[in-house]
Amino acid sequence: MSPPCIVAVLDMSRDIERETQAFLTRACSGRRPLWRLLRLYRRESTLFAAVEWRRSVAVERFSLVEIALDQCALKWRDYLTAADACAALAALDDPQRPAVPAALAVAAAS
């Protein structure tokens, strides 16, 4: 098994980034997770996550979620497919580079 690919580094000395890491852990794990994390990308003070809503009955079960790292806020845009949500995330960085899979994606800064 290869080591995990770090796609977002959070500064654990900052309360809001530590709380964001805890929120993502709660939202994406446990017996009834809220999301399945597909991709993750950080730009400055925002984390962008392509997710599948696990407990949704809506047709649009996939979203690109923006999680603020400088305030307590998140917002999302819905997509019909996982591929569409991941493509929207990849387009934020570089349309030529696909987003990296999110498994074990959030790492703490030293």
Long-range contacts (C-beta under 8 A, 24 or more apart in sequence): 4-103, 4-104, 4-105, 4-107, 5-100, 5-101, 5-104, 5-105, 6-105, 6-107, 7-39, 7-40, 7-41, 7-42, 7-99, 7-100, 7-102, 7-105, 8-40, 8-41, 8-42, 8-47, 8-105, 8-106, 8-107, 9-42, 9-107, 9-108, 9-109, 10-69, 10-106, 10-107, 10-108, 10-109, 11-109, 12-108, 12-109, 13-109, 14-69, 16-69, 16-70, 16-71, 16-72, 17-69, 19-72, 20-47, 20-67, 20-69, 21-106, 21-108, 23-67, 24-49, 24-67, 24-106, 25-106, 35-65, 37-102, 37-103, 37-105, 38-62, 38-82, 38-85, 38-86, 38-101, 38-102, 39-85, 39-86, 39-89, 39-90, 39-99, 39-100, 39-101, 39-102, 40-99, 40-100, 40-102, 40-105, 40-106, 41-89, 41-92, 41-93, 41-99, 41-100, 42-69, 43-92, 43-93, 45-69, 45-70, 48-89, 48-92, 49-89, 49-102, 50-82, 50-85, 50-86, 50-88, 50-89, 50-99, 50-102, 51-76, 51-85, 52-82, 64-88, 64-89
